[in-house]
């Protein structure tokens, strides 16, 4: 796709999920990672918006990897990784 400091980078679509979902609330999720800073100094946990999937409009999983259809969808609020341009 592009280069970053002389390294070739590419992305492969693992799955496409297009849904109609209903917001069900915000919950505090604890850290579930296993780094030396976990669980209380790592900032992996935090506020998560939860959506109930009511209907799949489109679902594609072209290869072996990728998430299966889900009944819920979670989005961590204020996660810098999710604010990056795709």
Backbone torsions as a table, in degrees:
resi	resn	phi	psi	omega
1	UNK	NA	-60.0	-178.6
2	UNK	-148.3	-175.6	178.4
3	UNK	-123.0	149.0	176.9
4	UNK	-136.4	110.6	-178.4
5	UNK	51.6	44.9	176.3
6	UNK	81.3	0.0	178.9
7	UNK	-101.9	136.6	176.9
8	UNK	-76.5	132.6	177.6
9	UNK	-124.8	146.6	176.3
10	UNK	-148.5	163.0	178.1
11	UNK	-132.2	143.4	177.5
12	UNK	-122.0	131.9	177.4
13	UNK	-73.9	122.2	180.0
14	UNK	-91.4	-36.9	178.0
15	UNK	-161.1	151.1	176.6
16	UNK	-119.9	125.2	178.7
17	UNK	-122.9	113.6	171.7
18	UNK	-118.0	119.8	-173.5
19	UNK	-134.3	164.1	164.1
20	UNK	-106.6	119.8	-174.4
21	UNK	-132.6	157.5	179.2
22	UNK	-116.2	130.6	177.3
23	UNK	-66.5	126.6	-178.9
24	UNK	-111.4	-8.2	175.0
25	UNK	142.5	-178.5	178.3
26	UNK	-117.4	132.9	178.2
27	UNK	-126.4	155.4	174.3
28	UNK	-93.0	116.7	-179.0
29	UNK	-101.9	132.2	176.8
30	UNK	-75.8	161.7	175.4
31	UNK	-65.6	139.1	177.1
32	UNK	-123.2	11.8	178.8
33	UNK	-86.4	173.4	-177.2
34	UNK	-128.3	42.2	176.7
35	UNK	-85.6	172.0	-178.2
36	UNK	-67.2	-18.6	179.8
37	UNK	-92.1	-9.0	-177.5
38	UNK	-80.4	152.1	1.0
39	UNK	-98.4	-6.8	-169.2
40	UNK	-102.7	-5.9	-179.3
41	UNK	-126.2	13.6	-171.1
42	UNK	-102.5	-21.0	-176.4
43	UNK	67.0	20.5	176.6
44	UNK	-75.5	-34.5	179.3
45	UNK	-80.4	-175.1	177.1
46	UNK	141.7	-168.2	-177.9
47	UNK	-71.9	132.6	-178.8
48	UNK	-130.3	127.5	174.6
49	UNK	-82.6	134.2	-178.2
50	UNK	-113.5	133.3	178.8
51	UNK	-123.0	135.7	174.0
52	UNK	-92.4	121.5	179.5
53	UNK	-74.7	120.6	179.2
54	UNK	-94.7	-31.5	-176.9
55	UNK	-160.2	140.1	172.0
56	UNK	-91.3	124.1	176.3
57	UNK	-85.8	-40.5	-179.7
58	UNK	-153.5	137.8	176.3
59	UNK	-142.4	129.4	177.4
60	UNK	-136.1	135.7	173.5
61	UNK	-137.1	87.1	-171.3
62	UNK	-67.8	-22.5	-178.0
63	UNK	-128.2	-159.7	-178.4
64	UNK	-74.7	-34.8	-175.7
65	UNK	-92.5	165.9	-179.6
66	UNK	117.0	155.4	-177.6
67	UNK	-76.1	143.7	174.2
68	UNK	-75.8	169.4	175.6
69	UNK	-57.4	144.6	-175.1
70	UNK	-125.0	159.7	176.6
71	UNK	-96.8	-19.9	178.3
72	UNK	-134.3	155.3	177.8
73	UNK	-133.8	132.9	-178.2
74	UNK	-116.9	138.6	176.5
75	UNK	-129.8	120.0	177.4
76	UNK	-73.3	127.4	-179.3
77	UNK	-78.1	140.6	-179.9
78	UNK	61.3	34.8	175.5
79	UNK	-91.1	113.2	-177.2
80	UNK	-58.0	-28.2	-179.2
81	UNK	-67.4	-30.5	-178.5
82	UNK	-83.8	-9.1	179.2
83	UNK	-91.2	-8.7	179.4
84	UNK	-69.8	148.7	178.3
85	UNK	-71.7	133.9	-179.1
86	UNK	-76.3	NA	NA
